[in-house]
Amino acid sequence: MVREISHFIGGKQVPGASDRFADVFDPNTGQVQARVPLADKAETEAVIANAVEGQREWAAFNPQKRARVLMKFLQLVQDEMEPLARLLSSEHGKTIPDAKGDIQRGLEVIEFAVGAPHLLKGEYTESAGTGIDVYSMRQPLGVVAGITPFNFPAMIPLWKAGPALAAGNAFILKPSERDPSVPLRLAELFLEAGLPPGVFNVVNGDKEVVDVLLTDDRVKAIGFVGSTPIAQYIYETAAAHGKRAQCFGGAKNHAIVMPDADLDDVADALVGAAYGSAGERCMALSVAVPVGEETANALVAKLKERVGALKIGRSDDEGVDFGPLVSQAAADRVDEYIQIGIDEGAEAVVDGRGFTLEGNEDGFFAGATLFDKLTPEMRVYKEEIFGPVLLVARAADYEEALRLPSEHEYGNGVAIFTRDGDTARDFTNRVNVGMVGVNVPIPVPIAYHTFGGWKRSGFGDLKQHGPDSFRFYTKTKTVTQRWPSGTKEQADHFVIPTMN
């Protein structure tokens, strides 16, 4: 039976009223399991009005009281981890352990946001002038929105919502219509944790919803994660309407492999980083760059053995390395890129096309593919594939290896594998990429550091989680104050402090 999914507005489930719907599939079987409503302009404007009302009450909570709500939410999600992970897996296709990781990484940002009483403290200067003190305070923006992708339906909404809520804002989430059920359940758990109705709203939809959020004056800031063309569109449109925006797009993350690296450890790390979650993550290492022919030949041999041994299965099967992709279109896209790579002259060491899972022949599965001898001119090197495909682009020396990620249009993440501290230090200083791993295959910073790429991987100055997130979701007010001392003579000699 096909489930009917609702919006979450004003603290309750609200059926769609637009008569437009999208199908939600079970990626394991290819069958429709639910229908999600796509809101229209009027519905979206009603959500915004609801958030405006809810934010007034929430902003009046002191930061410590807001933090207690987040602490209660943390416990509620932990108590429900298993069913949440299975729900996420059933709509996205990632394995149960991957789904739990998705949720846990989101909770780590909620844990960071619990520090709001400290993070929202301003600055104070006593006696900036005679009898004059100056101080600053951080205040919420009001209503803010997050537009989040299918590949992390728990983590990225929580990355956006945690700091936004802790700072006293109301938050409107527009999740992916491909896997909306977990975001809706998280909204219910926020309410159960003590968040006032209307402070966290979930509106399902497509571009019609997005454009209302971008243009309505009541929405003060937009956070987005998705493809680069849409990230640029959202950033430019939001900026044109006077909004703050942090928009994160595509990636082509490289792994530099120096001759002194332990190639067995590197091969294991690359396989996990490239094929985990079927490669549907912006921090996947999709390009290995071995330095020198000897290193390259040895690494490709080890990768071929490991890729061939990967176990692909249903997302709810135990012991599988990855499950299906999120949609048939995503699986078809991977096959198209493999053919493009072959046509361009890349060597398909392992060709994952044609994979089917017995008993689930209509599922959205793609086999693991390994390409060797990629060059920077090839489309498969330039463009993000977002699937279980690892490319090997050989470099003659360290300087060539450094240039490849530095000159690529994307600048999300990069890693280097080496035993040499001088090489690692030089690489981290010179590489033109926003997040760097040293012997770390997926260089995602922990929650109290900031996350974000450079170049066409990120638009906007302030990044996700860490201190930047509280700067993004607040505005600074600075107060210069003087209390008259009581005598007219002293009052007559009041002088505004200057830099002289």
Beta strands, then each sheet from edge to edge (+ up, - down):
strand 1: 3-4
strand 2: 7-9
strand 3: 12-14
strand 4: 21-26
strand 5: 31-37
strand 6: 124-129
strand 7: 132-140
strand 8: 143-147
strand 9: 170-174
strand 10: 200-202
strand 11: 219-225
strand 12: 244-248
strand 13: 253-257
strand 14: 285-290
strand 15: 347-350
strand 16: 369-372
strand 17: 389-392
strand 18: 410-411
strand 19: 413-417
strand 20: 435-438
strand 21: 454-455
strand 22: 458-459
strand 23: 474-482
sheet 1: 1+ 5+ 4-
sheet 2: 2+ 3-
sheet 3: 6+ 7- 23+
sheet 4: 10+ 9+ 8+ 11+ 12+ 22-
sheet 5: 15+ 16- 17- 14- 13- 19- 20-
sheet 6: 18+ 21-
end
